[in-house]
């Protein structure tokens, strides 16, 4: 997996909506109706993520979830991170 250029990342972030780059990682903060919805999102996402073999850094408090994506082996953001961000967005639209 090859690390994306800054322009490739900027282009992808524009299309994703809600995602930014923070400390060299693709970042998104989600807010759900309540803890059950946040946890449901995480549990459903975990199955999809495990299947893809790519794991986010995430932090949950009550109805909020912060997600950071990077491909450690590549030393930065790759297409794998962009693809996972797209999948998380689609799932969040269904959960919230």
N, CA, C and O atoms as a DFTB+ gen file, in Angstrom:
384 C
 N C O
     1  1       0.854      -1.176       0.000
     2  2       0.000       0.000       0.000
     3  2       0.897       1.236       0.000
     4  3       1.816       1.345       0.812
     5  1       0.624       2.161      -0.914
     6  2       1.431       3.364      -1.070
     7  2       0.751       4.571      -0.422
     8  3      -0.449       4.788      -0.590
     9  1       1.523       5.335       0.307
    10  2       1.053       6.571       0.935
    11  2       0.603       7.547      -0.156
    12  3       1.274       7.697      -1.177
    13  1      -0.532       8.204       0.066
    14  2      -1.050       9.180      -0.893
    15  2      -0.308      10.507      -0.779
    16  3       0.223      10.843       0.280
    17  1      -0.278      11.255      -1.877
    18  2       0.316      12.597      -1.856
    19  2      -0.634      13.554      -1.150
    20  3      -1.806      13.240      -0.947
    21  1      -0.127      14.711      -0.779
    22  2      -0.965      15.718      -0.117
    23  2      -2.131      16.135      -1.002
    24  3      -3.239      16.343      -0.507
    25  1      -1.896      16.260      -2.307
    26  2      -2.990      16.664      -3.205
    27  2      -4.030      15.551      -3.342
    28  3      -5.224      15.837      -3.431
    29  1      -3.600      14.299      -3.360
    30  2      -4.543      13.182      -3.416
    31  2      -5.391      13.128      -2.140
    32  3      -6.595      12.878      -2.188
    33  1      -4.745      13.365      -1.018
    34  2      -5.462      13.380       0.259
    35  2      -6.468      14.526       0.289
    36  3      -7.622      14.333       0.672
    37  1      -6.035      15.713      -0.114
    38  2      -6.918      16.890      -0.112
    39  2      -8.140      16.651      -1.008
    40  3      -9.259      17.008      -0.640
    41  1      -7.930      16.060      -2.160
    42  2      -9.026      15.768      -3.080
    43  2     -10.004      14.768      -2.458
    44  3     -11.218      14.948      -2.550
    45  1      -9.485      13.735      -1.837
    46  2     -10.339      12.713      -1.205
    47  2     -11.118      13.292      -0.035
    48  3     -12.296      12.983       0.138
    49  1     -10.473      14.127       0.768
    50  2     -11.121      14.726       1.941
    51  2     -12.284      15.614       1.498
    52  3     -13.333      15.627       2.143
    53  1     -12.109      16.349       0.414
    54  2     -13.191      17.196      -0.118
    55  2     -14.428      16.365      -0.443
    56  3     -15.557      16.775      -0.174
    57  1     -14.196      15.201      -1.022
    58  2     -15.307      14.335      -1.434
    59  2     -15.955      13.621      -0.245
    60  3     -17.137      13.284      -0.296
    61  1     -15.197      13.392       0.812
    62  2     -15.724      12.666       1.961
    63  2     -16.697      13.496       2.793
    64  3     -17.717      12.974       3.241
    65  1     -16.405      14.760       3.004
    66  2     -17.257      15.603       3.833
    67  2     -17.221      15.190       5.286
    68  3     -17.525      14.044       5.616
    69  1     -16.853      16.107       6.155
    70  2     -16.789      15.823       7.589
    71  2     -15.439      15.291       8.038
    72  3     -15.142      15.291       9.233
    73  1     -14.631      14.846       7.116
    74  2     -13.310      14.317       7.440
    75  2     -12.274      15.421       7.238
    76  3     -12.408      16.269       6.356
    77  1     -11.242      15.390       8.074
    78  2     -10.118      16.316       7.965
    79  2      -8.834      15.516       8.152
    80  3      -8.874      14.307       8.385
    81  1      -7.721      16.184       8.050
    82  2      -6.442      15.560       8.362
    83  2      -5.920      16.221       9.629
    84  3      -5.750      17.439       9.682
    85  1      -5.667      15.406      10.651
    86  2      -5.155      15.886      11.933
    87  2      -3.952      15.024      12.302
    88  3      -4.049      13.801      12.399
    89  1      -2.830      15.682      12.504
    90  2      -1.593      14.976      12.873
    91  2      -1.258      13.847      11.901
    92  3      -0.832      12.767      12.310
    93  1      -1.455      14.111      10.616
    94  2      -1.105      13.139       9.584
    95  2      -2.052      11.961       9.465
    96  3      -1.736      10.969       8.808
    97  1      -3.216      12.065      10.098
    98  2      -4.205      10.989      10.054
    99  2      -5.533      11.538       9.552
   100  3      -5.877      12.694       9.797
   101  1      -6.263      10.694       8.853
   102  2      -7.615      11.045       8.429
   103  2      -8.481      11.026       9.682
   104  3      -8.499      10.030      10.405
   105  1      -9.206      12.126       9.949
   106  2      -9.916      12.266      11.227
   107  2     -11.380      12.646      11.009
   108  3     -11.721      13.418      10.113
   109  1     -12.235      12.071      11.866
   110  2     -13.671      12.405      11.832
   111  2     -14.251      12.256      13.227
   112  3     -13.973      11.278      13.920
   113  1     -15.054      13.222      13.636
   114  2     -15.818      13.139      14.878
   115  2     -17.273      12.890      14.505
   116  3     -17.860      13.614      13.701
   117  1     -17.834      11.858      15.103
   118  2     -19.245      11.537      14.899
   119  2     -20.003      11.834      16.185
   120  3     -19.460      11.717      17.284
   121  1     -21.262      12.219      16.033
   122  2     -22.145      12.356      17.183
   123  2     -23.441      11.624      16.852
   124  3     -24.053      11.859      15.810
   125  1     -23.846      10.736      17.751
   126  2     -25.024       9.915      17.566
   127  2     -26.116      10.350      18.542
   128  3     -25.873      11.176      19.421
   129  1     -27.289       9.807      18.392
   130  2     -28.432      10.162      19.231
   131  2     -28.141       9.850      20.706
   132  3     -28.462      10.638      21.596
   133  1     -27.534       8.700      20.942
   134  2     -27.241       8.279      22.310
   135  2     -26.133       7.227      22.283
   136  3     -25.581       6.916      21.228
   137  1     -25.824       6.693      23.443
   138  2     -24.759       5.700      23.554
   139  2     -25.085       4.433      22.768
   140  3     -24.198       3.855      22.140
   141  1     -26.322       4.002      22.794
   142  2     -26.707       2.772      22.093
   143  2     -26.425       2.901      20.594
   144  3     -25.921       1.964      19.977
   145  1     -26.745       4.050      20.013
   146  2     -26.486       4.260      18.588
   147  2     -24.980       4.330      18.306
   148  3     -24.512       3.786      17.306
   149  1     -24.236       4.987      19.168
   150  2     -22.783       5.062      18.990
   151  2     -22.165       3.672      19.078
   152  3     -21.338       3.296      18.248
   153  1     -22.572       2.918      20.089
   154  2     -22.025       1.581      20.275
   155  2     -22.466       0.651      19.147
   156  3     -21.689      -0.186      18.688
   157  1     -23.699       0.797      18.708
   158  2     -24.196       0.006      17.581
   159  2     -23.384       0.266      16.328
   160  3     -23.055      -0.662      15.590
   161  1     -23.061       1.530      16.089
   162  2     -22.217       1.891      14.947
   163  2     -20.862       1.207      15.073
   164  3     -20.367       0.611      14.117
   165  1     -20.268       1.298      16.254
   166  2     -18.944       0.716      16.464
   167  2     -18.973      -0.804      16.292
   168  3     -18.073      -1.374      15.675
   169  1     -19.991      -1.454      16.830
   170  2     -20.079      -2.915      16.737
   171  2     -20.263      -3.364      15.287
   172  3     -19.627      -4.319      14.839
   173  1     -21.125      -2.677      14.571
   174  2     -21.353      -3.018      13.163
   175  2     -20.109      -2.723      12.338
   176  3     -19.709      -3.521      11.489
   177  1     -19.501      -1.566      12.596
   178  2     -18.280      -1.192      11.878
   179  2     -17.155      -2.186      12.158
   180  3     -16.379      -2.516      11.261
   181  1     -17.067      -2.658      13.394
   182  2     -15.983      -3.578      13.772
   183  2     -15.993      -4.835      12.909
   184  3     -14.933      -5.323      12.517
   185  1     -17.163      -5.359      12.614
   186  2     -17.257      -6.557      11.771
   187  2     -16.756      -6.278      10.354
   188  3     -16.016      -7.076       9.779
   189  1     -17.162      -5.151       9.805
   190  2     -16.746      -4.748       8.474
   191  2     -15.240      -4.459       8.443
   192  3     -14.542      -4.838       7.503
   193  1     -14.761      -3.790       9.473
   194  2     -13.351      -3.412       9.557
   195  2     -12.459      -4.649       9.678
   196  3     -11.423      -4.741       9.019
   197  1     -12.861      -5.582      10.509
   198  2     -12.077      -6.804      10.696
   199  2     -11.967      -7.576       9.388
   200  3     -10.911      -8.116       9.057
   201  1     -13.073      -7.622       8.651
   202  2     -13.081      -8.313       7.362
   203  2     -12.097      -7.661       6.390
   204  3     -11.454      -8.346       5.594
   205  1     -11.984      -6.339       6.462
   206  2     -11.073      -5.603       5.582
   207  2      -9.623      -5.675       6.068
   208  3      -8.700      -5.343       5.324
   209  1      -9.428      -6.103       7.304
   210  2      -8.081      -6.197       7.849
   211  2      -7.429      -4.850       8.084
   212  3      -6.208      -4.720       7.999
   213  1      -8.239      -3.851       8.378
   214  2      -7.728      -2.493       8.594
   215  2      -8.422      -1.919       9.816
   216  3      -9.651      -1.922       9.881
   217  1      -7.676      -1.436      10.768
   218  2      -8.273      -1.071      12.053
   219  2      -8.032       0.401      12.398
   220  3      -6.903       0.889      12.338
   221  1      -9.115       1.098      12.761
   222  2      -9.000       2.513      13.107
   223  2      -8.493       2.704      14.534
   224  3      -8.502       1.787      15.355
   225  1      -8.062       3.897      14.785
   226  2      -7.844       4.354      16.158
   227  2      -9.134       5.096      16.476
   228  3      -9.484       6.050      15.780
   229  1      -9.838       4.679      17.507
   230  2     -11.071       5.393      17.829
   231  2     -11.257       5.510      19.323
   232  3     -10.714       4.737      20.112
   233  1     -12.054       6.517      19.686
   234  2     -12.293       6.849      21.083
   235  2     -13.756       7.226      21.230
   236  3     -14.265       8.074      20.497
   237  1     -14.432       6.589      22.183
   238  2     -15.868       6.797      22.366
   239  2     -16.167       7.293      23.772
   240  3     -15.667       6.747      24.755
   241  1     -16.991       8.336      23.857
   242  2     -17.569       8.797      25.114
   243  2     -19.038       9.059      24.845
   244  3     -19.389       9.892      24.009
   245  1     -19.894       8.340      25.562
   246  2     -21.347       8.426      25.444
   247  2     -21.789       8.382      23.980
   248  3     -21.718       7.321      23.360
   249  1     -22.241       9.495      23.413
   250  2     -22.766       9.479      22.050
   251  2     -21.774      10.005      21.014
   252  3     -22.128      10.204      19.852
   253  1     -20.547      10.226      21.437
   254  2     -19.525      10.776      20.542
   255  2     -18.461       9.719      20.232
   256  3     -18.107       8.897      21.076
   257  1     -17.974       9.769      19.014
   258  2     -16.922       8.861      18.577
   259  2     -15.939       9.637      17.722
   260  3     -16.331      10.292      16.757
   261  1     -14.670       9.566      18.069
   262  2     -13.602      10.158      17.263
   263  2     -12.855       9.026      16.578
   264  3     -12.493       8.034      17.210
   265  1     -12.628       9.183      15.281
   266  2     -11.970       8.151      14.481
   267  2     -10.752       8.751      13.794
   268  3     -10.822       9.835      13.215
   269  1      -9.636       8.034      13.864
   270  2      -8.420       8.394      13.134
   271  2      -8.006       7.212      12.288
   272  3      -7.959       6.078      12.763
   273  1      -7.703       7.485      11.022
   274  2      -7.287       6.431      10.097
   275  2      -5.917       6.745       9.513
   276  3      -5.657       7.859       9.061
   277  1      -5.062       5.757       9.532
   278  2      -3.757       5.828       8.892
   279  2      -3.303       4.403       8.641
   280  3      -3.714       3.481       9.345
   281  1      -2.471       4.226       7.655
   282  2      -1.919       2.903       7.371
   283  2      -0.490       2.905       7.896
   284  3       0.418       3.449       7.267
   285  1      -0.310       2.297       9.039
   286  2       0.987       2.342       9.717
   287  2       2.111       1.788       8.846
   288  3       3.211       2.340       8.832
   289  1       1.846       0.705       8.122
   290  2       2.880       0.094       7.271
   291  2       3.360       1.037       6.173
   292  3       4.512       0.958       5.745
   293  1       2.481       1.927       5.717
   294  2       2.830       2.863       4.650
   295  2       3.342       4.188       5.206
   296  3       3.892       4.999       4.462
   297  1       3.166       4.413       6.499
   298  2       3.629       5.659       7.105
   299  2       2.736       6.850       6.833
   300  3       3.205       7.988       6.841
   301  1       1.449       6.606       6.589
   302  2       0.538       7.723       6.347
   303  2      -0.787       7.249       5.790
   304  3      -1.153       6.079       5.905
   305  1      -1.494       8.183       5.184
   306  2      -2.835       7.924       4.648
   307  2      -2.715       7.268       3.275
   308  3      -1.963       7.722       2.413
   309  1      -3.476       6.184       3.095
   310  2      -3.488       5.454       1.826
   311  2      -4.924       5.311       1.323
   312  3      -5.872       5.735       1.984
   313  1      -5.065       4.712       0.153
   314  2      -6.403       4.448      -0.393
   315  2      -7.202       3.561       0.559
   316  3      -8.428       3.657       0.618
   317  1      -6.519       2.708       1.292
   318  2      -7.192       1.832       2.249
   319  2      -7.936       2.662       3.307
   320  3      -9.044       2.312       3.713
   321  1      -7.318       3.758       3.742
   322  2      -7.949       4.650       4.726
   323  2      -9.138       5.387       4.114
   324  3     -10.184       5.526       4.748
   325  1      -8.973       5.853       2.892
   326  2     -10.055       6.559       2.197
   327  2     -11.245       5.621       2.012
   328  3     -12.388       6.014       2.243
   329  1     -10.982       4.395       1.601
   330  2     -12.059       3.419       1.405
   331  2     -12.784       3.112       2.708
   332  3     -14.009       2.995       2.728
   333  1     -12.032       2.982       3.792
   334  2     -12.670       2.724       5.086
   335  2     -13.497       3.932       5.519
   336  3     -14.593       3.763       6.054
   337  1     -13.002       5.129       5.300
   338  2     -13.758       6.335       5.645
   339  2     -15.084       6.365       4.887
   340  3     -16.115       6.715       5.461
   341  1     -15.068       6.003       3.613
   342  2     -16.309       5.956       2.820
   343  2     -17.300       4.957       3.411
   344  3     -18.493       5.238       3.518
   345  1     -16.787       3.786       3.793
   346  2     -17.657       2.761       4.380
   347  2     -18.236       3.225       5.711
   348  3     -19.403       2.967       6.006
   349  1     -17.424       3.909       6.516
   350  2     -17.916       4.426       7.797
   351  2     -18.990       5.486       7.575
   352  3     -19.973       5.536       8.315
   353  1     -18.811       6.321       6.576
   354  2     -19.813       7.343       6.260
   355  2     -21.142       6.702       5.858
   356  3     -22.203       7.132       6.311
   357  1     -21.084       5.693       5.024
   358  2     -22.306       5.012       4.595
   359  2     -23.003       4.361       5.783
   360  3     -24.228       4.414       5.894
   361  1     -22.227       3.749       6.666
   362  2     -22.807       3.126       7.844
   363  2     -23.405       4.167       8.791
   364  3     -24.495       3.962       9.324
   365  1     -22.711       5.266       9.001
   366  2     -23.210       6.312       9.897
   367  2     -24.529       6.884       9.399
   368  3     -25.398       7.229      10.200
   369  1     -24.684       6.987       8.099
   370  2     -25.928       7.511       7.521
   371  2     -27.101       6.580       7.833
   372  3     -28.236       7.034       7.975
   373  1     -26.826       5.287       7.938
   374  2     -27.887       4.322       8.226
   375  2     -28.185       4.247       9.728
   376  3     -29.324       3.995      10.122
   377  1     -27.175       4.463      10.558
   378  2     -27.325       4.307      12.019
   379  2     -27.965       5.535      12.632
   380  3     -28.801       5.400      13.526
   381  1     -27.614       6.696      12.198
   382  2     -28.055       7.937      12.840
   383  2     -29.397       8.398      12.368
   384  3     -29.892       9.428      12.824
